[in-house]
Amino acid sequence: MMKFSICLDHQMWNEKPKPQDVGYISSRIGSKEVQVTQEELARHISCGQTWTPATFIGGQRSIRNFNQISALGLDLDDLPPGFDIDELLGIFDFQIIHKTFSWTPDRPKYRAIAILDDTIYDANLAKASLLYLQGLFLQHDIIVDNSCLEVSRLFFGGKSDCIVHYDECNWVLAEDLDAAITPEIWNKVNKNKLKQVKDLDTEDQDVFNEIGALSSHKRTLFITKFKLECERLRTFSGPGHRYCVVFNSARVLGSIATLPRDYIEAKLIEAIRDNPHFHSWDKNPSEIIQNAITWARQTHGCDDIEEFVERFILEI
């Protein structure tokens, strides 16, 4: 069964955490990234564990540190007594629906969770997707709690019997969701556009513009991989083999659709030059790259290095 990344707090609750406890959870949960299956997520929720659909660069939960999201959650708090869950499923195919800690028969409160078949790496696209889902409910006079439209939002779990709907057969197609977002929704997002660590410099933006027609989902995937890998190489300080890190970074950068060979080399050299951890090795960044390739050939064998040279066009 396919896994996806979330942040998950270890503590289990049988009631909604108190405000002082929420502060402790919030301060640590961004560093608690794990991979789960949909079944595991449902189990964690029914154990009362707090989680975030998003994960974060640097382990700190904030919009600016947003890294990726593979699940979207909506809180439905103002429902009439006896509300029929099938009405929610008639609006959208959610994979998990559960009672929140605040649920009572007189005031039913649910959380509906959509699991995506692919990851969203752009906080603004995630926000737009949540606004799109909110709009679907508004068309049926169902109010979505605005606070859950925050992409860095943390969600509390529920009681052991909280799960009222579970379906792992029909994950939401991320690209279909992307295509359904209207210009009106994007206008709302752009008024409050979220600035992320992954924003591109003008020079890099120009290079990505040359790649050609890409969906916004695919484009943000490539840009995120690019920024994260450059940052990983720029800040690497161990543990691990320096040549291994350089080689792997080159492979990741080279896997991004048709980035030019000289541009990949330039970004590798720039990141190595900016990192003091490399200064005591070899004569210069170019030599480090060549030695990393030689190391990979000796360590992994000819097949790996031949594939590397063929795909990523770094000369030996």
C-alpha positions as CSV (number, residue, x, y, z in Angstrom):
1,M,0.0,0.0,0.0
2,M,1.3,3.4,-1.0
3,K,2.8,5.7,1.8
4,F,2.8,9.4,2.1
5,S,4.5,11.9,4.4
6,I,2.8,13.7,7.4
7,C,4.0,15.0,10.7
8,L,2.7,12.9,13.6
9,D,3.0,13.6,17.3
10,H,3.6,10.6,19.6
11,Q,1.2,11.5,22.4
12,M,-2.3,9.9,22.4
13,W,-5.3,11.7,23.8
14,N,-8.9,10.7,24.6
15,E,-10.0,14.3,24.7
16,K,-9.1,17.6,23.0
17,P,-5.7,18.8,24.3
18,K,-5.7,21.8,26.6
19,P,-4.2,25.1,25.3
20,Q,-1.0,24.7,27.1
21,D,-0.6,21.2,25.7
22,V,-1.3,22.4,22.2
23,G,1.6,24.8,22.6
24,Y,4.0,21.9,23.4
25,I,2.6,19.8,20.5
26,S,2.9,22.7,18.0
27,S,6.5,23.4,18.9
28,R,7.7,19.8,18.3
29,I,5.4,18.4,15.7
30,G,7.2,19.9,12.7
31,S,10.2,17.7,13.4
32,K,8.1,14.6,13.6
33,E,7.9,13.7,9.9
34,V,6.9,10.1,9.2
35,Q,5.6,8.0,6.3
36,V,2.2,6.3,6.7
37,T,-0.3,4.4,4.7
38,Q,-3.9,5.5,4.7
39,E,-4.8,2.7,7.1
40,E,-2.0,3.8,9.5
41,L,-3.2,7.4,9.4
42,A,-6.7,6.2,10.3
43,R,-5.3,4.2,13.2
44,H,-3.3,7.1,14.5
45,I,-6.4,9.4,14.3
46,S,-8.5,6.9,16.3
47,C,-5.7,6.7,18.9
48,G,-6.1,10.5,19.5
49,Q,-2.8,11.5,18.0
50,T,-2.2,15.0,16.6
51,W,-0.9,15.3,13.0
52,T,-0.3,17.7,10.2
53,P,-1.0,16.9,6.5
54,A,2.0,19.1,5.6
55,T,5.6,18.5,6.3
56,F,8.1,21.3,6.9
57,I,11.7,22.3,5.9
58,G,13.9,22.5,9.0
59,G,11.4,20.8,11.2
60,Q,9.5,23.9,12.2
61,R,5.8,24.2,11.6
62,S,5.1,27.3,9.7
63,I,3.7,28.4,6.3
64,R,7.1,29.7,5.2
65,N,8.7,26.3,5.9
66,F,6.0,24.4,4.0
67,N,7.6,21.4,2.2
68,Q,4.8,19.2,0.8
69,I,1.3,17.9,1.4
70,S,-0.4,14.7,0.3
71,A,-3.7,15.0,2.2
72,L,-6.3,17.7,2.6
73,G,-8.5,18.1,5.7
74,L,-11.7,20.0,6.1
75,D,-13.5,20.7,9.4
76,L,-17.3,20.7,9.2
77,D,-18.6,22.1,12.5
78,D,-22.0,23.6,11.9
79,L,-24.0,20.6,10.8
80,P,-27.6,19.8,12.0
81,P,-28.4,16.9,14.4
82,G,-28.7,13.6,12.5
83,F,-26.7,14.8,9.6
84,D,-26.2,12.0,7.0
85,I,-22.5,11.3,6.2
86,D,-23.5,10.1,2.7
87,E,-24.4,13.7,1.9
88,L,-20.7,14.6,2.3
89,L,-19.7,11.7,0.0
90,G,-22.2,12.9,-2.6
91,I,-20.2,16.2,-2.8
92,F,-16.7,14.7,-2.9
93,D,-15.0,11.3,-2.6
94,F,-13.2,11.6,0.8
95,Q,-11.1,8.7,1.9
96,I,-11.5,9.3,5.7
97,I,-14.2,11.0,7.7
98,H,-14.1,11.0,11.4
99,K,-15.8,12.6,14.4
100,T,-13.7,15.3,16.1
101,F,-13.2,15.4,19.9
102,S,-16.0,18.1,20.0
103,W,-18.6,15.9,18.4
104,T,-21.9,15.4,20.2
105,P,-25.2,14.1,18.9
106,D,-26.8,17.5,19.1
107,R,-23.8,19.2,17.5
108,P,-22.1,16.8,15.1
109,K,-18.6,17.9,14.0
110,Y,-16.6,16.0,11.4
111,R,-13.3,16.1,9.7
112,A,-13.2,15.0,6.1
113,I,-9.8,14.0,4.7
114,A,-8.9,13.6,1.0
115,I,-5.8,11.5,0.3
116,L,-4.0,12.6,-2.9
117,D,-2.4,10.2,-5.4
118,D,0.5,12.6,-5.8
119,T,2.2,15.2,-3.7
120,I,1.7,18.9,-3.8
121,Y,4.9,20.9,-3.3
122,D,3.5,24.4,-3.6
123,A,1.8,26.0,-0.6
124,N,-0.3,28.2,-2.8
125,L,-1.6,25.3,-4.8
126,A,-2.4,23.5,-1.6
127,K,-4.3,26.6,-0.4
128,A,-6.2,26.8,-3.7
129,S,-7.1,23.2,-3.5
130,L,-8.6,23.7,-0.1
131,L,-10.5,26.7,-1.3
132,Y,-11.9,24.7,-4.2
133,L,-13.1,22.0,-1.8
134,Q,-14.6,24.7,0.5
135,G,-16.5,26.1,-2.5
136,L,-18.0,22.7,-3.2
137,F,-19.5,22.5,0.2
138,L,-20.8,26.1,0.1
139,Q,-22.8,25.2,-2.9
140,H,-24.7,22.8,-0.6
141,D,-24.9,25.3,2.2
142,I,-22.4,23.4,4.3
143,I,-19.9,25.7,6.1
144,V,-16.2,24.7,6.3
145,D,-14.2,26.1,9.2
146,N,-11.9,28.7,7.7
147,S,-9.1,27.9,10.1
148,C,-8.5,24.5,8.4
149,L,-7.7,26.3,5.2
150,E,-4.3,27.1,6.7
151,V,-1.9,24.7,5.0
152,S,0.3,24.4,8.0
153,R,-2.7,23.5,10.2
154,L,-2.4,20.8,12.8
155,F,-5.3,18.4,13.4
156,F,-6.2,16.6,16.6
157,G,-7.2,13.0,16.4
158,G,-10.4,11.5,17.8
159,K,-11.7,8.8,20.1
160,S,-11.3,5.1,19.4
161,D,-14.7,4.9,17.6
162,C,-14.3,8.2,15.7
163,I,-13.9,6.8,12.1
164,V,-17.3,6.9,10.4
165,H,-16.1,6.5,6.7
166,Y,-13.0,4.8,5.3
167,D,-12.3,4.2,1.6
168,E,-8.9,3.4,0.3
169,C,-9.9,2.5,-3.3
170,N,-10.3,6.0,-4.8
171,W,-7.5,8.4,-4.0
172,V,-7.9,11.9,-5.3
173,L,-6.1,12.7,-8.6
174,A,-3.9,15.7,-7.7
175,E,-3.7,16.8,-11.4
176,D,-7.5,16.7,-11.7
177,L,-7.8,18.8,-8.5
178,D,-5.3,21.3,-10.0
179,A,-7.3,21.5,-13.3
180,A,-10.5,22.2,-11.4
181,I,-9.2,25.3,-9.7
182,T,-10.8,28.4,-11.2
183,P,-9.2,31.8,-12.0
184,E,-11.5,33.2,-9.2
185,I,-9.9,30.9,-6.7
186,W,-6.4,31.8,-7.9
187,N,-7.3,35.5,-7.5
188,K,-8.1,34.8,-3.8
189,V,-4.8,33.0,-3.3
190,N,-2.7,35.6,-5.1
191,K,-4.1,38.4,-2.8
192,N,-2.4,36.6,0.1
193,K,0.3,34.7,-1.7
194,L,2.4,32.6,0.6
195,K,6.1,33.2,0.3
196,Q,8.1,30.0,0.7
197,V,11.7,29.0,1.1
198,K,11.4,27.4,-2.3
199,D,10.8,30.6,-4.3
200,L,13.2,30.8,-7.3
201,D,15.7,33.5,-8.0
202,T,15.1,35.3,-11.3
203,E,18.0,33.6,-13.0
204,D,16.8,30.1,-12.0
205,Q,13.2,31.1,-13.0
206,D,14.4,31.9,-16.5
207,V,16.0,28.5,-16.9
208,F,12.8,26.7,-15.7
209,N,10.8,28.8,-18.2
210,E,12.8,27.2,-21.0
211,I,11.7,23.7,-20.0
212,G,8.4,24.1,-21.8
213,A,4.8,23.5,-21.1
214,L,4.2,21.9,-17.7
215,S,1.2,21.7,-15.4
216,S,1.5,23.8,-12.3
217,H,1.7,20.6,-10.3
218,K,4.6,19.2,-12.3
219,R,6.3,22.6,-12.4
220,T,6.2,23.0,-8.6
221,L,7.5,19.4,-8.2
222,F,10.5,20.1,-10.3
223,I,11.2,23.5,-8.7
224,T,10.9,22.0,-5.2
225,K,13.3,19.1,-6.0
226,F,15.7,21.6,-7.4
227,K,15.7,24.0,-4.5
228,L,15.8,21.3,-1.8
229,E,18.7,19.5,-3.5
230,C,20.8,22.7,-3.9
231,E,20.1,23.6,-0.3
232,R,21.0,20.1,0.9
233,L,24.3,20.3,-0.8
234,R,24.9,23.9,0.4
235,T,24.3,23.1,4.0
236,F,25.7,19.5,4.3
237,S,28.0,19.0,7.3
238,G,27.8,15.3,7.9
239,P,27.4,12.6,8.8
240,G,27.9,10.7,5.6
241,H,30.4,10.6,2.7
242,R,30.9,14.0,0.9
243,Y,31.3,12.3,-2.5
244,C,28.1,10.3,-1.9
245,V,26.2,13.5,-1.2
246,V,27.6,15.3,-4.3
247,F,26.9,12.3,-6.5
248,N,23.3,11.9,-5.3
249,S,22.6,15.6,-5.6
250,A,23.9,15.5,-9.2
251,R,21.5,12.6,-9.9
252,V,18.5,14.4,-8.5
253,L,19.3,17.6,-10.4
254,G,19.8,15.7,-13.6
255,S,16.5,13.9,-13.3
256,I,14.6,17.2,-13.6
257,A,13.2,17.6,-17.1
258,T,15.9,18.7,-19.5
259,L,17.8,21.0,-17.3
260,P,21.0,21.9,-19.3
261,R,24.2,20.0,-18.5
262,D,26.2,23.2,-17.9
263,Y,23.5,24.6,-15.7
264,I,23.5,21.5,-13.5
265,E,27.3,21.7,-13.2
266,A,27.1,25.4,-12.4
267,K,24.6,24.8,-9.6
268,L,26.6,21.9,-8.1
269,I,29.8,24.1,-8.2
270,E,28.0,27.0,-6.6
271,A,26.6,24.9,-3.7
272,I,29.9,23.2,-3.0
273,R,31.8,26.6,-3.1
274,D,29.3,28.0,-0.6
275,N,29.7,25.1,1.9
276,P,32.8,25.3,4.1
277,H,32.5,21.6,4.8
278,F,34.0,20.9,1.4
279,H,36.9,23.5,1.7
280,S,39.4,21.0,3.1
281,W,38.8,18.5,0.3
282,D,40.3,18.6,-3.2
283,K,41.5,21.7,-5.0
284,N,38.2,23.1,-6.3
285,P,34.5,22.3,-6.7
286,S,34.9,21.0,-10.2
287,E,37.5,18.5,-8.9
288,I,35.1,17.4,-6.1
289,I,32.5,16.6,-8.7
290,Q,34.9,14.6,-10.9
291,N,36.1,12.7,-7.8
292,A,32.6,12.1,-6.7
293,I,31.9,10.4,-10.1
294,T,35.1,8.3,-9.8
295,W,34.1,7.4,-6.2
296,A,30.6,6.3,-7.5
297,R,32.1,4.2,-10.2
298,Q,34.4,2.4,-7.8
299,T,31.6,2.0,-5.1
300,H,28.6,1.2,-7.2
301,G,30.1,-0.3,-10.4
302,C,30.0,0.5,-14.1
303,D,26.3,0.1,-14.6
304,D,25.4,2.9,-12.2
305,I,28.0,5.3,-13.5
306,E,27.2,4.6,-17.1
307,E,23.6,5.4,-16.5
308,F,24.6,8.5,-14.6
309,V,26.8,9.7,-17.4
310,E,24.2,8.9,-20.1
311,R,21.3,10.5,-18.3
312,F,23.0,13.4,-16.6
313,I,25.8,14.1,-19.1
314,L,28.4,15.0,-16.6
315,E,31.7,14.2,-18.2
316,I,34.2,11.9,-16.4
